[in-house]
Structures are given as C-alpha cells and as structure tokens.
Amino acid sequence: MAIIDVFSYNVPAESDFGYSQAIKSGELIHVSGQLSFDEAGDFLYAGDFASQLKQTYANMDKVLDHYGATRNQVVSQTLYVVNLRQNAAATAEGNLGYFGDHRPASTVLGVTELTLPGQVIEIDTKLPT
C-alpha cells in the first residue's frame, strides 16, 4: 500500500525522534500521538491535565484539517494518561466535549510517564479517508 500524504508541523521533535504527525496510506489516516505543544513545537502546560487535554485535541484538529477530515470521522483512538485514576473524570469529560455524540472505538491506558517532563496526556487516532 503506497503512502499518499505525510503531514508534519516541521517542529524539532519530528526530526529529533524521526516521525511525522500523520500518514495517509491507502484509505486510512494514521495520526501520531498528539500532545500539548504550540506551533513552534514548545511543550505547553506541564502538569496541567485539563489544559494539556484541550491543547492536544486542538492539535488533533489541525492534523484532521490538513486532510479535510473532521473529528466525526475518527474511528479509533488511544489515550495515554499519567495518573489515570486521578485524571479519569477529566479524561471522560474532555473526550465527550471533543466528540459530542460521535463514539469512536477508544482505549485509555494509564501510564507511569510520557516522553516530556510534565506531559500527562497523549492521544493517537485512526480514520478513513
């Protein structure tokens, strides 16, 4: 299956870690784990779960916009959450707020830590074109 389109923000982390934000391959878009960063690639809101979740979903929208897609096309997502028991209610609230009545398949994993100090949420998704 040929890769059709690769999307990057051209931020340092992409070259430092060797990844792109998303790849469209065949009829599927694979979105890398999104997190709370600005357009320059600077990490935002260390330790602030609610603010990171909001920014992470905003970054997800930027990737979807690139492909002319909407959040209602997302078929699956995986959420990686530090301190899941503490952040479970905020995770559910943020997810419901982002997707509304749409219900993608979801997996939520509690993790000990994520890549950046103070990072408490990361979300990857898949959607058809």
Backbone as CSV, one residue per row, in Angstrom:
resi,resn,N_x,N_y,N_z,CA_x,CA_y,CA_z,C_x,C_y,C_z
1,MET,0.843,-1.170,0.000,0.000,0.000,0.000,0.895,1.242,0.000
2,ALA,0.688,2.130,-0.917,1.539,3.301,-1.060,1.149,4.398,-0.078
3,ILE,2.150,5.080,0.418,1.905,6.256,1.243,1.499,7.387,0.318
4,ILE,0.394,8.020,0.606,-0.138,9.062,-0.253,0.275,10.450,0.221
5,ASP,0.250,10.669,1.535,0.495,12.012,2.060,1.071,11.912,3.460
6,VAL,2.132,12.647,3.715,2.739,12.728,5.040,2.570,14.155,5.523
7,PHE,2.099,14.314,6.757,1.883,15.639,7.330,2.817,15.850,8.509
8,SER,3.486,16.993,8.521,4.369,17.372,9.627,4.170,18.834,9.950
9,TYR,4.429,19.172,11.203,4.413,20.572,11.628,5.782,21.221,11.398
10,ASN,6.789,20.387,11.085,8.174,20.849,10.950,8.706,21.435,12.250
11,VAL,8.393,20.751,13.346,8.911,21.152,14.653,10.103,20.262,14.991
12,PRO,11.009,20.727,15.853,12.224,19.964,16.144,11.991,18.521,16.587
13,ALA,10.944,18.255,17.358,10.721,16.892,17.853,10.554,15.897,16.719
14,GLU,9.990,16.336,15.600,9.790,15.409,14.476,11.122,14.900,13.935
15,SER,12.085,15.791,13.780,13.386,15.332,13.294,14.192,14.670,14.408
16,ASP,14.036,15.155,15.642,14.774,14.563,16.764,14.364,13.119,17.015
17,PHE,13.075,12.810,16.862,12.569,11.462,17.120,12.329,10.666,15.844
18,GLY,12.340,11.330,14.678,12.173,10.646,13.402,10.756,10.198,13.121
19,TYR,9.812,11.115,13.207,8.420,10.764,12.931,7.708,11.911,12.236
20,SER,6.510,11.626,11.739,5.638,12.667,11.198,4.369,12.681,12.038
21,GLN,3.607,13.758,11.920,2.366,13.874,12.688,1.307,12.899,12.190
22,ALA,1.291,12.644,10.892,0.305,11.721,10.330,0.764,11.232,8.967
23,ILE,0.257,10.070,8.597,0.498,9.494,7.277,-0.824,8.959,6.749
24,LYS,-1.131,9.354,5.518,-2.276,8.777,4.825,-1.738,7.658,3.954
25,SER,-2.220,6.458,4.203,-1.786,5.291,3.454,-3.030,4.534,3.020
26,GLY,-3.211,4.416,1.729,-4.429,3.783,1.238,-5.641,4.592,1.666
27,GLU,-6.577,3.929,2.291,-7.820,4.579,2.711,-7.823,4.965,4.182
28,LEU,-6.642,4.951,4.827,-6.576,5.204,6.266,-5.563,6.291,6.596
29,ILE,-5.922,7.147,7.536,-5.002,8.164,8.063,-4.590,7.719,9.459
30,HIS,-3.290,7.604,9.672,-2.719,7.240,10.971,-2.158,8.520,11.582
31,VAL,-2.718,8.956,12.704,-2.265,10.181,13.358,-1.391,9.800,14.546
32,SER,-0.155,10.300,14.545,0.762,10.050,15.662,0.199,10.627,16.947
33,GLY,0.735,10.162,18.052,0.315,10.683,19.348,0.457,12.193,19.391
34,GLN,-0.674,12.847,19.604,-0.672,14.297,19.730,-0.518,14.659,21.196
35,LEU,0.126,15.781,21.444,0.301,16.266,22.800,0.194,17.771,22.811
36,SER,0.444,18.354,23.934,0.231,19.782,24.129,1.471,20.577,23.733
37,PHE,1.493,21.059,22.488,2.596,21.908,22.046,2.040,23.011,21.163
38,ASP,2.834,24.082,21.028,2.406,25.194,20.181,3.010,25.042,18.789
39,GLU,2.780,26.028,17.935,3.220,25.934,16.540,4.732,25.928,16.376
40,ALA,5.459,26.391,17.398,6.917,26.352,17.352,7.460,25.029,17.883
41,GLY,6.563,24.176,18.386,6.982,22.896,18.933,7.300,22.939,20.406
42,ASP,7.016,24.057,21.069,7.282,24.174,22.502,6.177,23.497,23.300
43,PHE,6.564,22.672,24.264,5.617,21.967,25.115,4.923,22.964,26.040
44,LEU,3.609,22.810,26.192,2.798,23.736,26.981,2.125,23.035,28.162
45,TYR,1.912,23.775,29.222,1.062,23.377,30.356,1.572,22.156,31.124
46,ALA,2.856,22.115,31.413,3.419,20.993,32.169,2.613,20.745,33.440
47,GLY,2.173,19.503,33.607,1.452,19.089,34.802,-0.009,19.492,34.870
48,ASP,-0.493,20.289,33.937,-1.886,20.780,33.945,-2.720,19.914,33.003
49,PHE,-3.396,18.912,33.556,-4.091,17.937,32.730,-5.157,18.568,31.837
50,ALA,-6.033,19.372,32.398,-7.136,19.953,31.618,-6.626,20.799,30.462
51,SER,-5.617,21.624,30.699,-5.075,22.480,29.639,-4.360,21.650,28.574
52,GLN,-3.626,20.625,29.009,-2.957,19.761,28.032,-3.970,19.024,27.170
53,LEU,-5.039,18.531,27.768,-6.044,17.801,27.006,-6.692,18.705,25.965
54,LYS,-7.025,19.911,26.361,-7.643,20.864,25.429,-6.698,21.175,24.268
55,GLN,-5.418,21.435,24.554,-4.444,21.745,23.504,-4.166,20.526,22.626
56,THR,-4.147,19.346,23.232,-3.918,18.121,22.469,-5.023,17.914,21.447
57,TYR,-6.280,18.100,21.859,-7.386,17.965,20.905,-7.349,19.085,19.861
58,ALA,-6.916,20.281,20.232,-6.775,21.360,19.246,-5.720,20.991,18.209
59,ASN,-4.628,20.374,18.647,-3.601,19.924,17.705,-4.123,18.801,16.822
60,MET,-4.955,17.939,17.392,-5.572,16.880,16.589,-6.408,17.505,15.471
61,ASP,-7.155,18.551,15.798,-7.970,19.221,14.782,-7.118,19.770,13.643
62,LYS,-5.929,20.264,13.945,-5.044,20.786,12.900,-4.633,19.678,11.930
63,VAL,-4.350,18.502,12.475,-3.986,17.377,11.612,-5.186,16.971,10.760
64,LEU,-6.347,16.860,11.386,-7.553,16.477,10.644,-7.859,17.496,9.558
65,ASP,-7.714,18.786,9.877,-7.964,19.842,8.891,-7.079,19.680,7.657
66,HIS,-5.823,19.276,7.878,-4.903,19.074,6.759,-5.477,18.087,5.745
67,TYR,-6.159,17.079,6.241,-6.710,16.050,5.372,-8.168,16.316,4.991
68,GLY,-8.700,17.462,5.382,-10.095,17.764,5.088,-11.046,16.872,5.853
69,ALA,-10.601,16.387,7.007,-11.390,15.468,7.823,-11.924,16.181,9.064
70,THR,-12.880,15.544,9.711,-13.428,16.079,10.955,-13.316,15.029,12.054
71,ARG,-13.495,15.461,13.263,-13.425,14.543,14.403,-14.493,13.450,14.327
72,ASN,-15.592,13.708,13.625,-16.643,12.701,13.491,-16.254,11.561,12.565
73,GLN,-15.101,11.672,11.897,-14.600,10.595,11.051,-13.617,9.679,11.780
74,VAL,-13.195,10.074,12.978,-12.250,9.263,13.744,-12.912,7.933,14.086
75,VAL,-12.245,6.826,13.743,-12.810,5.507,14.033,-12.218,4.885,15.293
76,SER,-10.993,5.289,15.650,-10.409,4.769,16.885,-9.389,5.750,17.432
77,GLN,-9.223,5.667,18.740,-8.228,6.495,19.405,-7.659,5.718,20.582
78,THR,-6.417,6.056,20.925,-5.791,5.542,22.133,-5.313,6.733,22.928
79,LEU,-5.711,6.791,24.181,-5.311,7.864,25.081,-4.339,7.292,26.107
80,TYR,-3.210,7.933,26.264,-2.202,7.551,27.249,-2.240,8.616,28.339
81,VAL,-2.579,8.204,29.566,-2.844,9.158,30.640,-1.991,8.835,31.863
82,VAL,-1.199,9.803,32.297,-0.460,9.679,33.545,-1.441,9.913,34.691
83,ASN,-1.324,9.132,35.743,-2.227,9.217,36.898,-3.687,9.057,36.463
84,LEU,-3.968,7.951,35.799,-5.298,7.734,35.234,-6.403,7.813,36.279
85,ARG,-6.219,7.225,37.418,-7.279,7.268,38.435,-7.614,8.712,38.811
86,GLN,-6.602,9.517,38.951,-6.797,10.935,39.291,-7.407,11.707,38.122
87,ASN,-7.075,11.333,36.891,-7.495,12.091,35.710,-8.621,11.439,34.909
88,ALA,-9.214,10.367,35.433,-10.240,9.639,34.682,-11.452,10.512,34.371
89,ALA,-11.962,11.226,35.345,-13.156,12.053,35.117,-12.865,13.160,34.108
90,ALA,-11.707,13.799,34.225,-11.343,14.865,33.279,-11.124,14.294,31.883
91,THR,-10.584,13.061,31.802,-10.405,12.404,30.513,-11.751,12.176,29.843
92,ALA,-12.703,11.630,30.601,-14.044,11.375,30.066,-14.724,12.672,29.651
93,GLU,-14.632,13.692,30.482,-15.261,14.984,30.177,-14.670,15.598,28.912
94,GLY,-13.353,15.570,28.798,-12.694,16.120,27.612,-13.046,15.350,26.354
95,ASN,-13.104,14.028,26.455,-13.445,13.185,25.320,-14.870,13.458,24.856
96,LEU,-15.806,13.518,25.794,-17.206,13.810,25.449,-17.335,15.206,24.845
97,GLY,-16.593,16.149,25.384,-16.629,17.503,24.851,-16.073,17.589,23.440
98,TYR,-15.052,16.809,23.160,-14.431,16.834,21.836,-15.300,16.135,20.794
99,PHE,-15.809,14.958,21.121,-16.538,14.165,20.140,-18.050,14.372,20.147
100,GLY,-18.610,14.945,21.198,-20.059,15.113,21.245,-20.755,13.766,21.161
101,ASP,-21.668,13.626,20.211,-22.425,12.379,20.065,-21.676,11.290,19.302
102,HIS,-20.554,11.624,18.673,-19.760,10.626,17.942,-19.058,9.726,18.957
103,ARG,-18.998,8.447,18.684,-18.390,7.491,19.604,-17.376,6.600,18.889
104,PRO,-16.116,7.061,18.760,-15.107,6.192,18.153,-14.731,5.066,19.122
105,ALA,-14.163,4.012,18.596,-13.590,2.979,19.455,-12.439,3.629,20.220
106,SER,-12.352,3.358,21.516,-11.344,4.038,22.336,-10.689,3.076,23.311
107,THR,-9.417,3.313,23.520,-8.677,2.629,24.570,-7.993,3.698,25.391
108,VAL,-8.135,3.607,26.705,-7.471,4.542,27.611,-6.499,3.728,28.451
109,LEU,-5.236,4.123,28.402,-4.193,3.422,29.139,-3.596,4.325,30.198
110,GLY,-3.515,3.841,31.413,-2.787,4.546,32.451,-1.316,4.225,32.313
111,VAL,-0.486,5.249,32.270,0.956,5.057,32.101,1.708,5.755,33.220
112,THR,2.913,5.291,33.463,3.743,5.870,34.514,4.273,7.237,34.115
113,GLU,4.705,7.346,32.868,5.220,8.622,32.373,5.141,8.644,30.860
114,LEU,5.258,9.853,30.318,5.296,10.053,28.871,6.627,10.709,28.522
115,THR,6.818,11.053,27.276,8.121,11.490,26.786,8.679,12.726,27.473
116,LEU,7.863,13.747,27.664,8.359,15.023,28.175,8.054,15.198,29.664
117,PRO,8.960,15.831,30.396,8.670,16.108,31.807,7.393,16.943,31.935
118,GLY,6.471,16.496,32.773,5.220,17.222,32.959,4.140,16.871,31.957
119,GLN,4.454,16.020,30.965,3.441,15.598,29.994,2.543,14.569,30.662
120,VAL,1.227,14.781,30.606,0.295,13.882,31.273,-0.738,13.253,30.343
121,ILE,-0.739,13.624,29.055,-1.705,13.068,28.102,-1.088,13.008,26.709
122,GLU,-1.396,11.946,25.987,-1.031,11.822,24.577,-2.132,11.003,23.911
123,ILE,-2.520,11.392,22.690,-3.627,10.738,22.012,-3.257,10.463,20.553
124,ASP,-3.422,9.213,20.123,-3.283,8.915,18.693,-4.629,8.443,18.159
125,THR,-4.817,8.584,16.854,-6.097,8.228,16.240,-5.888,7.597,14.874
126,LYS,-6.963,6.995,14.399,-7.025,6.477,13.029,-8.386,6.851,12.457
127,LEU,-8.388,7.147,11.163,-9.642,7.456,10.499,-9.547,7.150,9.020
128,PRO,-10.669,6.807,8.409,-10.677,6.549,6.975,-10.693,7.863,6.210
129,THR,-10.296,7.793,4.956,-10.346,8.991,4.110,-11.682,9.097,3.416
